Amino acid sequence: MFLQKLWQDKLQWDELLPAHLQQEWTQLLQTIPKLSQFKINRKVICSNATNIQIHGFCDSNERAYGACLYIRSTDNNNTTFCELLCSTSKVAPLKQLTIPRLELCAAALLAKLYKKATRDLNTTINESYLWTDSSIVLTWIQVPPNKWKASLGHNVDMIQQETSSAIWRHVPSQSNQTDFIQEELSQQCYQHPHHAGRDHTGHHRSHQAGLQRSSALLQIFGI
């Protein structure tokens, strides 16, 4: 997003940054050391898994859009674990789009990520759920693509084909797990629910204290 701002300002390679961009760049540099605190488990599927699900999320704003996939696995003791599998994001195009159109771009990005992940995972996936907080996008992708104009219909057709094995559902905006893609590192976006499950009573619990998203994530995943 920062590079896009440089392009928009049409700066030459040897020009000094304007004061507002210099301040933003300095703040960006200060967040880089926090990347060392970003930890993702390599093991995304629990031992002795009896049920494995994929849960994907997508979201957008006027500056960017993104998608992420989680693996939800349950072992033979009925303990559930949720792990971040992968994520991706893109900067919004310079040509201004409406928020629904950007949400559709996010859904298309999730569809491509889902196809790649399911192709590369060497295991059986029992269920797949894809989540968006856009009711408009859900309406679009539930209608035959030939009902829409060419550009919209093309994206809808691609999403329907790539995610035919998954179920699309609505998620409240405050519970959308793709938010961390759009947040600043300074706002601790590196804190994500990478290890969570249930206790012996069946209630959701988190194995890592202080991760605010864990409870909401498991509540969504408790299909």
Buried (B, 14 or more C-beta within 10 A) or exposed (E): EEEBBBEEEEBEEEEEBEEEBEEBBEEBEEBEEBEEEEEEEEEBBBEEBEBBBBBBBBBBBEEBBBBBBBBBBBBEEEBBBBBBBBBBBBEBEEEEBEEBBBBBBBBBBBBBBBBBBBEEBEEEBBBBBBBBBBEBBBEBBEEEBEEBEEEBBEBBBBBBEBBEEBEBEEBEEEBBBBBBBBEEBEEBBBBBBBBBBBEEEEEBBBEEEEBEBBBBBBEBBEE
